[in-house]
Amino acid sequence: MRTILAALALALAGAGAARAEAPESAGPRMVAPDGAVVTLDSVLGPQPLVLNIWATWCGPCREELPSLAGLDAWLRPQGGAVLLVAAEPSLPDIVNKFLHERLGVTALDSFVDRAGLIAAAFHVQSYPTTVILDADGRILETIGGMSTWDSPSMRSYLGQWLSAQP
């Protein structure tokens, strides 16, 4: 169940920075790469997810993004995925142009947390912050700071979450 996310969504519903353009469904809102306003619940799939909250101005974020793309390539065949969410006031096309052209990360697109609702929902205190979610949207772990996500040791560590999934 997505009870943690639903509770956070109810708590944040009054925050309202994106209220006028947000869909009716519950959950923290963000802007998808195609410009649509979506909730986190709507993009959570039936797979474990590595949710990385980053910012274009954050040096450690920029440094770790290529390894997240490598992790995503490893996770997808195993039923997992990486979801990038940029904590930015910019539009997704600007953020993704930066991601693709400046950082060379072309395998992933980023959602954008223009109103800060995703960062607030996960109590982000520093960037980057990565949240590991199970297939039901439950938080398994929150990791602050930069990591080398596509290293053998990280793959082994994350593999325990994948093997625990039904």
C-alpha positions, 0 to 999 in steps of 0.5 A, a space after each residue: 500500500 502507498 499509505 506513507 505517500 497518501 498520508 504525506 499527500 494529505 498533509 501537503 494538500 494545503 501547501 498548494 504551490 501547484 494546486 491550480 494545475 494539479 490533477 485530482 489524485 492524491 500524492 505529491 505533485 511534479 512535472 513530467 518530462 512531457 510537461 504534464 503535472 502528475 503525482 508521484 503515486 501515478 508514476 510508481 509502478 509495480 516495481 522497486 524504485 530508486 528515487 533520486 532527488 537532485 538539483 542542477 546547481 548541486 555538484 555532487 548531484 551532477 557527479 552521480 547522475 551518470 552512475 544512476 543511468 548505469 544503475 537504471 540500465 542494470 535495474 530495468 531487466 530485473 524489474 526495478 527502475 531509477 526515477 530522477 526528480 529535479 528540485 528546480 523552478 525550471 521547466 522539464 525541457 530546460 532541466 532535461 536539456 541540461 541533463 542530456 547535453 551538459 551532463 551527457 546523461 541521455 538514457 534518463 529523463 527527469 521529472 521536476 519538483 517545481 513546487 518542492 512537494 516531493 522534496 518536502 514529502 521525503 524530508 529532503 535536507 540536502 542534495 542529492 537524496 535518494 529514496 529506495 521504495 518497494 513495489 508498494 511505494 513503501 520507503 525501504 531506505 533514504 540515502 543522503 549524499 552522493 553515491 556510486 550507484 552502478 558499482 558492484 557493491 551498490 548493485 549487491 546492496 540493492 539486489 537484496 531489495 529486488 530479491 525481497 520483492 514478490 
